[in-house]
Amino acid sequence: MTINKNEFYNNFNNLGRSHNLLRFAWIVQRTSLNTIFIFLKP
């Protein structure tokens, strides 16, 4: 079973990119939730 090095590299890059997007979305969601809670506090 031979795997193309370029293909492997591209798949690895896509994996890293989607992971970064997920992390970014999670951080944005968390910070926005925190700011909402801060604004709701009396």
Secondary structure, 3 states (H helix, E strand, C coil): CCCCHHHHHHHHHHHHHHHHHHHHHHHHHHHHHHHHHHHHCC
